[in-house]
């Protein structure tokens, strides 16, 4: 079960990534974060989920930025 604290931390992840990647639409960032979070929804140990979500979302955003820079 996902707790309120985890959901608050996910919102903070969205805010941090929106600040870190100003050229990416906030809607896209939110979509990426929520998609990653959904993938981890069935995990039993919830302590590190926000950290794992942020790391995976950062990787995806960095990959996207690198791809756009090449194009």
C-alpha positions as MATLAB code, in Angstrom:
seq = 'XXXXXXXXXXXXXXXXXXXXXXXXXXXXXXXXXXXXXXXXXXXXXXXXXXXXXXXXXXXXXXXXXXXXXXX';
ca = [
       0.000    0.000    0.000;
       1.274    3.429   -0.932;
       1.388    5.876    1.974;
       0.752    9.594    2.033;
       4.408   10.261    2.800;
       5.483    8.382   -0.322;
       3.021   10.312   -2.474;
       4.322   13.579   -1.027;
       7.874   12.524   -1.844;
       6.842   11.686   -5.418;
       5.387   15.190   -5.767;
       8.717   16.573   -4.526;
      10.550   14.479   -7.114;
       8.372   16.030   -9.824;
       9.175   19.518   -8.518;
      12.924   18.833   -8.395;
      13.028   17.388  -11.885;
      10.929   20.240  -13.270;
      13.523   22.660  -11.888;
      16.447   20.556  -13.095;
      15.062   20.121  -16.641;
      13.463   23.475  -17.513;
      13.383   22.699  -21.245;
      11.188   19.636  -20.708;
       7.467   20.127  -20.344;
       6.319   19.746  -16.724;
       3.513   17.533  -18.034;
       6.078   15.202  -19.623;
       8.119   15.093  -16.431;
       5.062   14.273  -14.362;
       4.081   11.544  -16.812;
       7.549    9.972  -16.672;
       7.674   10.067  -12.864;
       4.193    8.618  -12.448;
       4.892    5.890  -15.012;
       8.070    4.843  -13.197;
       6.254    4.999   -9.854;
       3.496    2.788  -11.193;
       6.083    0.178  -12.249;
       7.279   -0.009   -8.645;
       3.793   -0.116   -7.121;
       3.847   -3.825   -6.328;
       7.079   -3.746   -4.367;
       6.745   -4.757   -0.738;
       9.517   -2.591    0.675;
       8.508    1.028    0.089;
      11.343    2.905    1.837;
      13.437    3.590   -1.251;
      10.720    3.876   -3.888;
      10.906    7.699   -4.237;
      14.689    7.514   -4.620;
      14.427    4.766   -7.228;
      11.709    6.684   -9.082;
      13.829    9.834   -9.173;
      16.894    7.955  -10.383;
      15.006    6.179  -13.177;
      13.203    9.366  -14.240;
      16.493   11.302  -14.315;
      18.039    8.622  -16.485;
      15.119    8.748  -18.901;
      15.182   12.561  -19.038;
      18.951   12.606  -19.594;
      18.640   10.035  -22.375;
      15.887   12.101  -23.968;
      18.005   15.278  -23.774;
      20.989   13.488  -25.326;
      18.832   12.150  -28.163;
      17.377   15.599  -28.858;
      20.862   17.149  -28.845;
      21.995   14.701  -31.535;
      18.963   15.368  -33.740;
];
